[in-house]
Amino acid sequence: MQPCFTPTDHAGSVSCTVTRYRNGAPTSTADQVVEELPVALVFNGISHAVMMATPIDLEAFALGFALSEGIVERATDVFDIEAELRPDSAEVQLTIAQQAFMALKDKRRTLTGRSGCGVCGIESIALLDLHPACLDHAGTANDIGAAAIERAARELPAHQVLMHETGGIHAAAWCSRNGEVLSVFEDVGRHNALDKLIGQLARLKIDTRAGFVFLSSRASYELVRKAARVGIPMVATISAPTSLAINIAQQAGIRLLGFCRENGFVEYTAPITESASTLAPAMACGPSR
């Protein structure tokens, strides 16, 4: 059997020769699988993180990572981004403001291999940032209705190009307040997909109060924490949240929905107090009860 073909021009998926079995009968055929490569993020000449990622939309990924990890406070603190793609790896060079770089050096840590774990390389529990500030526009997503969630769940699959090709990739979507899917980024890592989306929102100067994020994954604490850092007031996912994700959402005033489908969802940050056609008001910022 031939190994996967490694392209020189990365498109997010690669071709493999596989043996497919149907009713016990083998057939040799070609299949598409998602690309996964080590991507080094280099800030002012110093490598800070190596992420396992799908090597597309890397400039947006790098900017989103810098923002969602708190390396820079605003997109204007990133002066330049340059991505270099190789057959078996990629590197993204970012030039950031000196103040941000000095702060990064003070708290620098190894983050190698974080596509599946959000805290690998953290040296102590004290370094975890689990207490987000309450968003100054918390509650702006209160009036987003159930019809918007159902529309996003219905529209998202049509935008998941690599998912249709490979069956093994996550998506992060930006949706309008009425649920229209406006932009979708895909990656082997759910954190990376969200970072790509965050980077694009920042580059286009999109007001995060104008919509919500819809994710094709469970809601881990890292995803909600990233949303809190960049001021996204509502996160909806197709799977379940974790207890810490709920806690982070409550502290930040983020609306958190799970198990979102065309016919319903589960609200995790406030009790349902109105009709099923409208989401309940978000819980006030504060620790979980």
Buried (B, 14 or more C-beta within 10 A) or exposed (E): EEEBEEBEEBBBBBBBEBEEEEEEEEEEEEBBBBBBBBBBBBBBEEEBBBBBBBBBBBBBBBBBBBBBBBBBBEBEBBEEBEBEBEEEEBBBBBBBBEEBBEBBEEEEEBBEBBBEBBEEBBEEEEEEEEEBEBBEEBBBBBEBBBEBBBBBBBBBEEBBBBBEBBEEBBBBBBBBBEBEBBBBBBBBBBBBBBBBBBBBBBBEEBEBBBBBBBBBBBBBBBBBBBBBBBBBBBBBBBBBBBEBBBBBBBBBBBBBBBBBEEEEBBBBBBEEEEEEEBBBBBBEBEEBE
